[in-house]
Amino acid sequence: MGGGGQERGSGTASKSLRDLRVAEVSRLDVTIEKGKVTAFRARVNVSFKYEK
């Protein structure tokens, strides 16, 4: 799980997104190995202002 896109996206987002209003976890995935959670990821819907 994962991959690297979140790092690139968050770098761009931190330069152009302002006034985050709402964040909602819409999906949560986990990887379980030998009975233990080894990884997780969340899909989050957000509401924000975008500035160019």
N, C-alpha and C positions, 0 to 999 in steps of 0.2 A: 504494500500500500504506500501511498505517497508518490513522490516522483520528482519534485523540484519546481513544478509550476507555481506552487504557493509562494515560494521565495521570490520568484520573478514578479508575480502579481502583487504581492504585498509591498515590494519596493516601489512599483509604479503607483500603487494606491496611496502610499504614504505621502507622495508628492502632490497628489491631485484630489484626494477625498477630504472633505471637511464636514463637520456637523453630523456625525453618525447619529442616527435617530433610533433605529430599531435593529436588533439582531435576534434571529430566531433559528434555533437548531432544528432543521427539518428532517435530517437523517443522521443516524449514527451507526457506523460499521465497526466491528471489532474482529480481530484475528485471535483465535484461541488455539494455543499449542500446548499439549500435555496438561490440559485443564487450567491453564493460566492465560490471561489476556496478554498478548505480546505486542499488539499494535492496535491503534484506533484512528479513525478519521471522522470528521463531522462535516456535513454539508450545512452551510449557514446562509440564510437569506438575510440581506441587510438593506436598510434604507439610508440614503446619504445624499449629500450635495456633491456634485462634480464640478471642479473648477479647471479651466484650461489655462 
